[in-house]
Amino acid sequence: MSNIVEILKTLSEAPGISGYEHEVRNVMKNILTPHVDEVTTDGL
């Protein structure tokens, strides 16, 4: 359970104002990469 809390804390602390969400994207990529084969993003 504490892992989920740490993930949520990390995500909520990442700066991500509208139009500048790259930090949130990077955090998500770092969290997901060990669990998936590939992480892709699109322009939206």
Distance bins in CASP14 RR format, pairs under 12 A and 6 or more apart:
PFRMAT RR
TARGET T0000
AUTHOR 0000-0000-0000
RMODE 2
METHOD distances of the structure
MODEL  1
1 7 0 0 0 0 0 1 0 0 0 0 0
1 8 0 0 0 0 0 1 0 0 0 0 0
2 8 0 0 0 0 0 1 0 0 0 0 0
2 9 0 0 0 0 0 1 0 0 0 0 0
3 9 0 0 0 0 0 1 0 0 0 0 0
3 10 0 0 0 0 0 1 0 0 0 0 0
3 31 0 0 0 0 0 1 0 0 0 0 0
3 35 0 0 0 0 0 1 0 0 0 0 0
4 10 0 0 0 0 0 1 0 0 0 0 0
4 11 0 0 0 0 0 1 0 0 0 0 0
4 31 0 0 0 0 0 1 0 0 0 0 0
5 11 0 0 0 0 0 1 0 0 0 0 0
5 12 0 0 0 0 0 1 0 0 0 0 0
6 12 0 0 0 0 0 1 0 0 0 0 0
6 13 0 0 0 0 0 1 0 0 0 0 0
6 27 0 0 0 0 0 1 0 0 0 0 0
6 31 0 0 0 0 1 0 0 0 0 0 0
7 13 0 0 0 0 0 1 0 0 0 0 0
7 14 0 0 0 0 0 1 0 0 0 0 0
7 27 0 0 0 0 1 0 0 0 0 0 0
7 28 0 0 0 0 1 0 0 0 0 0 0
7 30 0 0 0 0 0 1 0 0 0 0 0
7 31 1 0 1 0 0 0 0 0 0 0 0
7 32 0 0 0 0 0 1 0 0 0 0 0
7 35 0 0 0 0 0 1 0 0 0 0 0
8 14 0 0 0 0 0 1 0 0 0 0 0
8 27 0 0 0 0 0 1 0 0 0 0 0
8 31 0 0 0 0 0 1 0 0 0 0 0
9 27 0 0 0 0 0 1 0 0 0 0 0
9 31 0 0 0 0 0 1 0 0 0 0 0
10 23 0 0 0 0 0 1 0 0 0 0 0
10 24 0 0 0 0 1 0 0 0 0 0 0
10 26 0 0 0 0 0 1 0 0 0 0 0
10 27 1 0 1 0 0 0 0 0 0 0 0
10 28 0 0 0 0 1 0 0 0 0 0 0
10 30 0 0 0 0 1 0 0 0 0 0 0
10 31 1 0 0 1 0 0 0 0 0 0 0
11 21 0 0 0 0 0 1 0 0 0 0 0
11 23 0 0 0 0 0 1 0 0 0 0 0
11 24 1 0 0 1 0 0 0 0 0 0 0
11 25 0 0 0 0 0 1 0 0 0 0 0
11 26 0 0 0 0 0 1 0 0 0 0 0
11 27 1 0 1 0 0 0 0 0 0 0 0
11 28 1 0 0 1 0 0 0 0 0 0 0
11 29 0 0 0 0 0 1 0 0 0 0 0
11 30 0 0 0 0 0 1 0 0 0 0 0
11 31 1 0 0 1 0 0 0 0 0 0 0
11 32 0 0 0 0 0 1 0 0 0 0 0
12 23 0 0 0 0 0 1 0 0 0 0 0
12 24 0 0 0 0 1 0 0 0 0 0 0
12 27 0 0 0 0 1 0 0 0 0 0 0
13 23 0 0 0 0 1 0 0 0 0 0 0
13 24 0 0 0 0 0 1 0 0 0 0 0
13 27 0 0 0 0 1 0 0 0 0 0 0
14 20 0 0 0 0 0 1 0 0 0 0 0
14 21 0 0 0 0 1 0 0 0 0 0 0
14 22 0 0 0 0 1 0 0 0 0 0 0
14 23 1 0 1 0 0 0 0 0 0 0 0
14 24 1 0 1 0 0 0 0 0 0 0 0
14 25 0 0 0 0 1 0 0 0 0 0 0
14 26 1 0 0 1 0 0 0 0 0 0 0
14 27 1 0 1 0 0 0 0 0 0 0 0
14 28 0 0 0 0 1 0 0 0 0 0 0
14 29 0 0 0 0 0 1 0 0 0 0 0
14 30 0 0 0 0 0 1 0 0 0 0 0
14 31 0 0 0 0 0 1 0 0 0 0 0
15 21 0 0 0 0 1 0 0 0 0 0 0
15 22 0 0 0 0 1 0 0 0 0 0 0
15 23 1 0 1 0 0 0 0 0 0 0 0
15 24 1 0 0 1 0 0 0 0 0 0 0
15 25 0 0 0 0 0 1 0 0 0 0 0
15 26 0 0 0 0 0 1 0 0 0 0 0
15 27 0 0 0 0 1 0 0 0 0 0 0
16 22 1 0 0 1 0 0 0 0 0 0 0
16 23 1 0 1 0 0 0 0 0 0 0 0
16 24 1 0 1 0 0 0 0 0 0 0 0
16 25 0 0 0 0 1 0 0 0 0 0 0
16 26 0 0 0 0 0 1 0 0 0 0 0
16 27 0 0 0 0 1 0 0 0 0 0 0
16 28 0 0 0 0 0 1 0 0 0 0 0
17 23 0 0 0 0 1 0 0 0 0 0 0
17 24 0 0 0 0 1 0 0 0 0 0 0
18 24 0 0 0 0 0 1 0 0 0 0 0
19 25 0 0 0 0 0 1 0 0 0 0 0
19 43 0 0 0 0 0 1 0 0 0 0 0
19 44 0 0 0 0 0 1 0 0 0 0 0
20 26 0 0 0 0 0 1 0 0 0 0 0
21 27 0 0 0 0 0 1 0 0 0 0 0
21 28 0 0 0 0 1 0 0 0 0 0 0
21 29 0 0 0 0 0 1 0 0 0 0 0
21 41 0 0 0 0 0 1 0 0 0 0 0
21 43 0 0 0 0 0 1 0 0 0 0 0
21 44 0 0 0 0 0 1 0 0 0 0 0
22 28 0 0 0 0 0 1 0 0 0 0 0
22 29 0 0 0 0 0 1 0 0 0 0 0
22 41 0 0 0 0 1 0 0 0 0 0 0
22 43 0 0 0 0 0 1 0 0 0 0 0
23 29 0 0 0 0 0 1 0 0 0 0 0
23 30 0 0 0 0 0 1 0 0 0 0 0
24 30 0 0 0 0 0 1 0 0 0 0 0
24 31 0 0 0 0 0 1 0 0 0 0 0
24 41 0 0 0 0 0 1 0 0 0 0 0
25 31 0 0 0 0 0 1 0 0 0 0 0
25 32 0 0 0 0 0 1 0 0 0 0 0
25 39 0 0 0 0 1 0 0 0 0 0 0
25 40 0 0 0 0 0 1 0 0 0 0 0
25 41 1 0 0 1 0 0 0 0 0 0 0
25 42 0 0 0 0 0 1 0 0 0 0 0
25 43 0 0 0 0 0 1 0 0 0 0 0
25 44 0 0 0 0 0 1 0 0 0 0 0
26 32 0 0 0 0 0 1 0 0 0 0 0
26 33 0 0 0 0 0 1 0 0 0 0 0
26 39 0 0 0 0 0 1 0 0 0 0 0
26 41 0 0 0 0 0 1 0 0 0 0 0
27 33 0 0 0 0 0 1 0 0 0 0 0
27 39 0 0 0 0 0 1 0 0 0 0 0
28 35 0 0 0 0 0 1 0 0 0 0 0
28 36 0 0 0 0 0 1 0 0 0 0 0
28 39 1 0 0 1 0 0 0 0 0 0 0
28 40 0 0 0 0 0 1 0 0 0 0 0
28 41 0 0 0 0 1 0 0 0 0 0 0
29 35 0 0 0 0 0 1 0 0 0 0 0
29 36 0 0 0 0 1 0 0 0 0 0 0
29 38 0 0 0 0 0 1 0 0 0 0 0
29 39 1 0 1 0 0 0 0 0 0 0 0
29 40 0 0 0 0 1 0 0 0 0 0 0
29 41 0 0 0 0 1 0 0 0 0 0 0
30 36 0 0 0 0 0 1 0 0 0 0 0
30 39 0 0 0 0 1 0 0 0 0 0 0
31 39 0 0 0 0 1 0 0 0 0 0 0
32 38 0 0 0 0 1 0 0 0 0 0 0
32 39 1 0 1 0 0 0 0 0 0 0 0
32 40 0 0 0 0 0 1 0 0 0 0 0
32 41 0 0 0 0 0 1 0 0 0 0 0
33 39 1 0 1 0 0 0 0 0 0 0 0
33 40 0 0 0 0 0 1 0 0 0 0 0
END
